[in-house]
């Protein structure tokens, strides 16, 4: 048994049993993939795949049973390689981070700057995407750390740790009527609204608040980028609802902000890593720089717990 055989089986499932795609993913030939799978089946003494002629169409019951074991073996193989690299180069390497736009633009810069001063020889790759894309990049092993408010808790392959709480702000041009009185959902519902796409930056809390009061907000424009929302508010197209960290008084001089925490509640941003993955020392350092409550001891303890155990909270 060898790792190429295990990779062939795993990629066959990931590529929806298309051996041409498997061969491309593994940089080999289709006959080579077929041979690796056959040799693995012969060594294990079981049929791993359901076949229609020469085509693979699905997993057999034994195949479905051994797939998680193969996934763990390949993950531990990757961990072993990273552990060796850790001792060979403790202060150099690559750190890949995936985050939503709001996190990358407003929450991450200070932590990234601090990390770079501590580890100047570590290259940083910053990926942006929707919460689901952030989670998918983590699950696939494309990135080491993911940061988002939504979605990360929905994946059993991930360990999501709370970082910080935040609220929304309503943003309007100077002189807007909403600046004259107490902010209410009924008052907001009278104006055209501009806010985040569904699934981004606490949008579920916004929708839930209006629904609970039996109101139908007039949302005329949505975006995943707070800077886009602010741009269209400045143009007079509507009232904006953004994460409070996205409003910067010294920069957003053409806008005013009203705290909307009492209307839409408190949101919790989380940082996630892949369950069972190996984290280099500088990854722990970055995590603690971004969220000081997440020390290496806290992260390691949470990673050692079984899925479904009571999670760490702030």
Number of C-alpha atoms within 10 A of each C-alpha: 12 9 13 15 20 20 20 23 27 18 19 26 19 12 14 13 21 16 22 15 17 25 20 11 14 14 10 12 15 17 12 14 24 21 14 21 22 18 15 21 18 13 10 12 9 14 17 24 23 15 14 9 7 7 13 18 16 17 19 14 13 12 17 14 12 12 17 12 12 17 15 13 15 17 15 15 13 14 17 13 11 16 14 11 14 18 11 10 11 15 15 15 15 15 18 18 21 29 25 24 22 23 19 19 16 16 16 16 13 12 16 17 11 14 21 15 9 14 16 11 14 17 13 15 12 15 18 18 17 20 23 18 18 26 30 20 21 25 19 10 16 14 22 22 26 29 28 30 25 23 18 27 16 12 16 13 18 23 22 28 25 20 22 17 12 16 21 28 22 23 28 23 22 14 10 12 10 19 15 8 8 8 16 12 16 14 12 19 16 11 17 16 21 26 28 24 16 14 15 22 30 25 20 16 17 21 15 13 15 18 12 8 10 10 15 12 18 14 16 13 16 16 14 19 19 24 17 15 24 26 15 15 22 19 9 12 16 23 26 29 26 27 23 19 16 19 22 13 11 7 8 17 11 14 20 18 21 16 16 22 16 11 17 21 14 14 20 17 19 21 24 24 25 24 20 15 18 19 18 20 13 20 19 18 20 22 21 19 19 21 17 13 16 22 16 16 10 13 20 13 11 19 19 10 13 9 14 7 8 9 12 13 9 10
